[in-house]
Amino acid sequence: MSNQQEFRRPQLPPDSPAKPPELELYMPATPPLAFMANLEFWIRIFRRRYHFRRLFVPLLDEDDQLLSDIGFERTDIQWALKLPLKVDALKALEACRRARRRKRSVEK
């Protein structure tokens, strides 16, 4: 067993759709604003996850030394890939990176 404490990854709250604006005047041609807000939310979620996968999945093929040089660990990237869609993987990975830096600076 190691005497080092196991690294605990930060828990981020899931994102949620923005509340649509309240209109003073509702016209018959006005689109359903709640539906539009949900649609925009899910499109943004899928685009961010696609962007994350496009950037970070190729890094899994690299060696651990290169990953540590840029401040990531393979296990953190794999963890972020398995997060639910509503949790922004880029923000989670950055929070994990900052937490690791703080932990290393405290240990030194």
C-alpha positions in Angstrom: 0.0 0.0 0.0 1.1 3.5 -0.7 1.4 6.1 2.0 0.0 8.7 -0.4 -3.6 9.6 -0.2 -5.6 8.6 -3.3 -6.5 11.5 -5.6 -10.2 12.4 -5.5 -11.5 13.9 -8.7 -13.7 17.0 -8.3 -17.4 16.6 -8.6 -19.0 19.2 -10.9 -22.7 20.0 -11.0 -24.5 19.1 -14.3 -25.3 21.8 -16.7 -29.0 22.7 -17.3 -30.8 24.5 -20.0 -31.3 28.3 -19.6 -34.7 29.5 -18.7 -36.4 31.0 -21.7 -37.4 34.7 -21.4 -40.9 35.7 -20.4 -42.6 37.5 -23.2 -44.9 40.4 -22.5 -46.7 39.7 -25.8 -47.2 36.2 -27.1 -47.9 36.1 -30.8 -49.3 33.0 -32.5 -46.2 32.7 -34.6 -43.9 32.7 -31.6 -42.0 29.4 -31.4 -42.2 27.4 -28.2 -39.4 29.0 -26.3 -38.9 26.3 -23.7 -38.5 23.7 -26.5 -36.0 26.0 -28.3 -34.0 26.5 -25.1 -33.8 22.7 -24.6 -32.9 22.1 -28.2 -30.1 24.7 -28.0 -28.9 23.2 -24.8 -28.6 19.7 -26.1 -27.0 20.8 -29.4 -24.4 22.7 -27.3 -23.8 19.7 -25.1 -23.3 17.3 -28.0 -21.0 19.8 -29.8 -18.8 20.3 -26.7 -18.5 16.5 -26.1 -17.7 16.0 -29.8 -15.0 18.7 -29.6 -13.7 17.1 -26.4 -13.5 13.7 -27.9 -11.8 15.1 -31.1 -9.1 16.8 -29.0 -8.5 14.2 -26.2 -9.0 10.7 -27.7 -5.9 11.0 -29.9 -3.9 11.9 -26.7 -4.6 8.5 -25.3 -2.3 7.0 -28.0 0.6 9.1 -26.7 2.9 8.0 -23.9 2.5 9.0 -20.3 5.6 11.3 -20.3 4.1 13.5 -23.0 0.7 13.6 -21.2 2.4 14.7 -17.9 4.3 17.4 -19.8 1.1 19.0 -20.9 -0.5 18.5 -17.5 -2.8 15.6 -18.0 -2.9 12.0 -16.9 -4.4 9.1 -18.9 -6.7 8.1 -16.1 -8.2 11.6 -15.9 -8.9 11.7 -19.7 -10.5 8.3 -19.5 -12.6 9.4 -16.5 -13.7 12.6 -18.4 -14.8 10.5 -21.4 -17.1 8.5 -19.2 -18.8 11.5 -17.6 -22.6 12.0 -18.2 -23.4 14.3 -21.1 -24.7 17.1 -18.9 -21.3 17.4 -17.2 -18.9 19.4 -19.3 -15.9 17.2 -19.8 -13.5 20.0 -20.6 -14.4 21.9 -17.4 -14.2 18.7 -15.4 -10.7 17.8 -16.8 -9.5 21.3 -16.2 -10.8 21.2 -12.6 -9.0 17.8 -12.1 -5.8 19.3 -13.5 -6.0 22.3 -11.1 -6.7 20.0 -8.2 -3.7 17.8 -9.0 -1.5 20.9 -9.2 -2.7 22.1 -5.8 -2.1 18.6 -4.3 1.4 18.5 -5.7 2.3 22.0 -4.5 1.1 21.1 -1.0 3.1 17.9 -0.9 6.3 19.7 -1.8 
